Amino acid sequence: MLLTAVILALAGAIDPSMRRWRDAPIAQVTGGRVRGLTTKDNVTAFYGVPYAKAKRYAAAAPTSWSGIRDATAPAEPCPQMAHGVIGREDCLVANVFTPAGNLNLPIMLQIHGGSMNAGRAVADGSALAKRAKAVIISIQYRLGALGFWAANASTPQNFGLDDLLFALRWARDNADAFGGDPQRVMVFGVSAGGAAVAHLLTTAPPGLIFAAAMESPGGHQGWMAPGSRPDDDFVAPSVLAAASAATAAAVGCAVDDINCLRKVPNSDIITAAEGVRFAPSLVRRRPANPLSADGVETPLALLRLGAWQQGAVIIGGQSCESCAATAALAGPPRNLTHFQYTEALQTYFAGSRVAWDDVAARYSKRVATEGRWRTLARIMSDSGHACSAQLHAHDAVHKLWPPRHRRDVLPTHCLICAQARRGGRLDLRI
C-alpha cells in the first residue's frame, strides 16, 4: 500500500511539460526520429525536420542524427536580407502538417516564393491540412548568393534548385512516416515558388510528381533590358557569372576559390550581393530548341515544347499582382498627377525594349475609368506575374490540345504576350 501511494504521488508530481513530451507524436524518417506536437486544431505538426545537409557551395547530401530530435518549433530560414541578414546555413528543413487520424493522404509539397532570394517554410499549415485533407510539407532551400553561383558562364551552379529535387525525393521516401501517399505528391508554389514548380515539371524524374499548381509563377521578362530584370526567376549564365564575380571580389576572394568563400561569414556574402541579381541559370541542353536563346533554357520554353511531365496542373493569378510594387514605385494608392504617372512609367520601362509612351497609349482608356494609380498597378501586373501566369497556362496546353480545342488565353493588353504574338514566338532573349 505504501509503495502504491508513493508511485501515485510521484505520478501526480510529474511536470505537465513532461506529460506533453510523453504524449507527443514521434515520426521515424530516413535521418532518425523526430518529436512533434498536436495543435489545437487536432493536426499533427513537425517543425524543422532536416531533409538534407550541405556545405556551402556543395550539393545536398543525406543527413542523420541520434536520439529523438525536437521538432516542435520552426527553424530559422536560409540566410537572406530582411532589414539586416537573418537565418542560418543549416536550413534545409521541412515543416510537416497532418490531419489527426488520417492515413494514406495525398501530399502537398509547398515551395515558398521570394524571388529566389528570400522566404521560408510556412509556420502554420494546419488550416490547409484540414481543409485539403492532405499532408502539407513546406520546405526551405538555399537562396541568393548562397544558392546560385557561377565561377564562369559555362558552368552555373543551381544549388537551390537541386535542394528542391532532393526535398521532393525525401517527401516520397518519408510519406508513410507522416500518413501520406508517396504516389500522390502535388508540388505547388507562388511567384518564385511557382517558377520552381515549372522547373521541377521539366526536370524531375518520372513518378515523383503526381500533380502541380503554380500561383503567379515568376516572370520571364523578355521585354526588359539585360541585367535589369528583378522579377526574372531564371537569368542568363552571363548575368549570374557577373553577379558572382562582383560578390566574390567584394569579400576578397576569387570567384572560383570555394575554400576562400567558405571562410567568409554568410552575412558578408549576403550583404555584398545586395544590388546584383542572383537566381537560377539553366544552360541550354537542347540545341534545336527554337525558344531558347543566349544559352538559356527556361521552363517556360520547355512547357511550350511539351518537354515536361504532362498531367494535372493548376495555374492561377491574382487581380492585382503588383499593387505592393506599385506602392514602392509611386507611393500608396491615390490620385496621381499626369506628371507622377508618366514619371513612374518612364522609370519602370527605362532601358527596356518597350517604349513607355506606347504603353501609356495602350492603357489610356483605363486611366479614364480606373485612375492613374490603379492603371499603373495594372500595367506593372500585366507586364510581370500576370502575363507570366498567362504564358505558363498557354504553353502548358500548347502541345496537349490542338488549336481548335483550346481558346486563346493571352490578353491582348499583355506586353510580353503582345510581343510574342507580333514575333510569332516567345521572346525569351536575355
N, C-alpha and C positions, 0 to 999 in steps of 0.2 A: 504493500500500500504506500509506504514511504517513497519507494523508487518511482512508482507511478505518479505520485504527487510532484516529485522533483522534475520528472520528464514533462508533465503538463505545465509546470511553472516555467520551465525553460522555453517550451514552445510558445507560451504566451508572451515571453520576453523577446522573441525574435524581432529584429529590426524590420519594419514594414518594407524597407527597400530590399532587404534580403529575400523577403517573401515574393517581391516583384521579380527579382532575378530568378528565383526558383521556378516561377510560373512562366517566365519569358520564353517566347518561341526560339528554337535553335534550328539552324539550317546547316546542312553539310554541303559545301560547294567544293569545287576542284582544288581550291587552295587550302581548305581547312574548314573549321566550324565557326559560325557567327551567331551571336545572340542579338535578336531584335526586340521589338516590343509590339504590343497590340494597342492601336489607337482607340480613342473614344468612339470612333465610327465602326469599331469591330473589324478593322483592317490590320493585317499583319504587315509591319514595316521593318525593313532592314536598311540602315543608312551607311554610306561609305564602305560598301563591300568591295574590296580590291578585285579587279578582273585582270590586272597585269601590273608589271613593274617595268621601268625603263630608265636607263641612264640618259643624261642629256645628249641629244643628237644621236640616239641609237634606237633600234627597233624595239618595240614592246616585247616582253617575254612573260611566260607564266610566273606566277608568284605563289608563295605558300607561307604558312605560319603555324605555330604550335599552340595548343590550348584552344580556348574559346575566345574569339575576338569580339570585342564590344562593337555593336553596330546599332546603337541607339541614338546617335546624334549625327547630323550632317557633317561631312568632311569639308575641308577648305577647298576652294576652287583651284583650278590650274592658274599659274601666275598670269596676271593681267593688270592693266592700268585702270584704276577706278578711284579717282581722287587720290592718287598715290598707288604704288604697286601693292597688290594683295595676292594671297594664295601661296601654295607650295608646290614643288615639283612632283612630290609623291602624291599624284592627284588622279590616277587612273582608277576611278571607283564608280560604283553604281548604287543608286537608291532604288529599292525594290518594294512594291506595294501589292499585296494580295488580299482580296476579299476573304474574310474568315470563312472556313468551312467549305471552300470550293477547291476542286481538283481538276487537272487537265484543262485549264482555261487557256484561251488564246493569249499571246504575249504581245504587248505594245511597247516597242523599244523607242524611247524618245531621245532625239538628238537636239540639244539646245542651239539656239541661234546666237548671234553676237558678232557677225561679220568675220568669223574665224579668228577673232582676237579677244573676245570676252564671253561671259556667260558661265553657267554652272548647272549641275543636275538639279531638278526641281526638288524642293524641300518637302512638299506635301502632294502626293499623288493619290491620296485616299479617296477623294470625291470621284476622280476619274475611274479609279479601280472599281468602285462600287457601281457607278453608272454604266460603265462599259462591260462589267463582269469579266474583267481581264486582269492579268498580271501586268503592272506598269513597271518597266525598267528604264530609269533615266540615267544616262551615262555622262561622264566627263571625258574630254580629250584634250591633247596638248594644243596650245593656241599661239598665234602670233609668231614672234621670232624664235620661240622655243618649240613651235610645232611645225614650222615650214622654213627650210633653209636651202640655199643653193650656192655651193662654192664656185660653181660655174653654170652657165646657161644650159649645158647639155645634160646635167645630172641633178635636177631639183629633187629635194628630199621632202616628202609629204608625210611626216611622222604623225600628224594629227589625223589624217585620213586613214592611215594604217591602223591607228588606235581604234577607229570605228569598226573596221573589219574584225579586229581582234575581239572587240566587245560583242559583236554580232555572233561570232562563234561561241564566245563564253555564254551568251544568253541561251543559245541552243543546247550547249553541253550541260547547263545547270538549270534547265527549265523544270525538271522534276523536283528539284530542291525547294522551289517556290510554288509548286502546284500548277506549273504551266505546261503547255503542249509544245514540244520542240518542233513540231511540224507546222505550227501556226504562229509564226513570228511576223508581226507587222512593224515596219520601221516608219517613223513619222517625225517631222520636224518643221520648224518655222524659220523663214528667212535663210540664214546660212545653214540652219539645220535642214531645211527643205532642199537646198542645193546639195548638201551632203547625202541626202536620201537619193537624189538623182544620180550622184556618183556611185553609190552602192548598187543601184539598179543596173548600172552599166559595167560593174567590175566584180561584184560578189559572185562566188561560185554558185552554180545552180543548187537549189534546195535550201539555201539559208533564209531566203525571203519569201514569205507566203503572200504578203500584200504590202502596200506602201501608201503613204499620204504626204503630200507636200503643201504646206500652207505658206503662201507668199514666198516661193523659193527665191533664193538670192539672185540678183541681177547679173546679166552678162551684157554690159553696156557697150554694144558695138558702135554707138554714136559718139561716145565720149573720147577725149583725147588720150593718147597713150601715156601711161604713168599717172593719170589723174582720175582714176575711177574708184572712189572709196566704196562703192556698192558692189563692185565686182567680187564674186566669191571664188573666181579662178583667174589667175593672171598669167601673163606670158613668162617663160623662163627668164628672159632678159630682165623683166621687172623684178622678179624675186632675187635674181643674182645681184642686181644693183642695190636692192634693199639690204641684202645680206652683207655685201662688201662695205656699205656705208656704216652699218651697225657694228661690224667687226672692227673697223678702223676706229670707231668712237670708243670702243672698250679696250683698244690697244692690242688687238690680235689680228693675225692674218685670217682671211675668210675661210681658209681650208685647214687651219690649225685647231682641230677639235679639242686637243688637250688643253690648249690655252683658253679656249672658250668655256670649257668645263670648270675652270678655276674662277671665272668671273661670277660674282653674285647675280642671281637671276634678276634681281631688281635693277641692276645696272644695265643688263641687256634689254629688259623691257623698256626702261627709260630711254636708252639710246635708240630704240626702234620707233619712238614717237615721231610722227611726221613722214614716215615711209610706209609703204603698203606690204604687209606680209599676208599671204594667202596661198592656197594650193596652186601648184603649177603642174599641169598634166602634159607630158611630152607626147606628141602625136605618134601613135603606133600603126595607123592605117594610112600609108602614103596616098592612097587613092581617095581618101575622104574629101569630097569637094567642100565640106563645110568647116574644115579645119584649116587654119592659116597661121603663118608665122610660128610653126612648130607647136601650136596649141590644139588640144583636142578636148573640148568641153563636153560635159554630159549632155548639154542641150543639143549639140551637134549629133551625138550618138543616138539620142532619142529619135531624132528625125530620120536617121538611117535605119531605125529599127533594131539597132545593136544594143538591146537591153533585155532584161528578164521580163518579158511581157506577161502581165497578169492584172490583178485587181489593183487599181491606182486611183486615189482621190487627190485632186489638185484644186486648191481654192485660194481666195484672196480676201481682202478687206475693202470696205467702202472708201477709206482714206488711208492709203498705205504710208503716206509721207507727211501726215499732219505734224508729227514731232519734228521732223527735219525742216519743215516749212517754218515752224516757230523758231527754230535755231537760226534759220537764214534771215527771216523777215520779221521776227518778233511774234508775239501772241496774236490770236485771231482778232482782227479789227478791220476797219475800212482803210485800206491802203490808198495812198495817193497814186496818181498816174506815174509820178517820178519814182516813188518807192517800188511800185510794181515792175516797171521797166528796169530799174537798177538791179532788182533781185533776179530778173530773167537774164540780164547781161552777166551777172556774177555766176549764176548756175550753169550757163552754157558757154562760159569763157573757154576758148581754146578747143572747143569740140567741133564735130563735123556738122553741127546743126546751128543755123542762124537764129538768134533769139527773136528777131523781128518776124521771121516766118512762123515761129511758134505762136507769137502774140496774135498774128493774123488768124491762125488756125483756131484759136480759142477765144476770139473776140466776142462771139455771141454768148459765151458762158460768163464773161465779165458782166454783161448786162443783166443776167439772171441770177448769178451766184455771188457777184462781188469779186474784187481782185484777190483778196487773200485766199478765198476758197478755190478760185481758179488757179492760183499759183500752186496750191496744195495738190490740185488735180493734175497739173502739168508734171509736177515732181513725182507723183504717184504713177502716172501713165508712162513716164519715161524710165521708171525704175521697177519696183517689185510688181506692180500691177501688170505691166507688159510682160515681165519675165514669167509671171504665172500663166498668162495667156499663151505665151510661146511654148512653155512646157506642156500645157494642155493640148495645144495644136499639134506639136511634134510627137507627143506620145501616141496619138491616134493616126499620125500621117501614114504609117505603113500598115496599120491594122485595118483601117476602113478605107475603101476606095472613095474618091471624091463624091460620087453620087449618094454615098451612105453617111456622109458627115456634113454638118453645117459649118460655115466659116465662123470661127470663134475669135478672130482677130479684129479688135475695134479699129475703125478707120482713123481715129484720132491718136492711136498709139504710135509714138515716134519711131521706135525701133521696128514695130510691125509695118508701119508705112514704108520705112526704108527698105525692109525686107521685100515688100511687095514690089517696090519700084525696081529693085535689082533682080527680082525673081529668085532670090536665095537669101538666106540669113547672112547678114553682115556681122561676122563674129571676129573680124580682124582686131588684133590687139595693137 
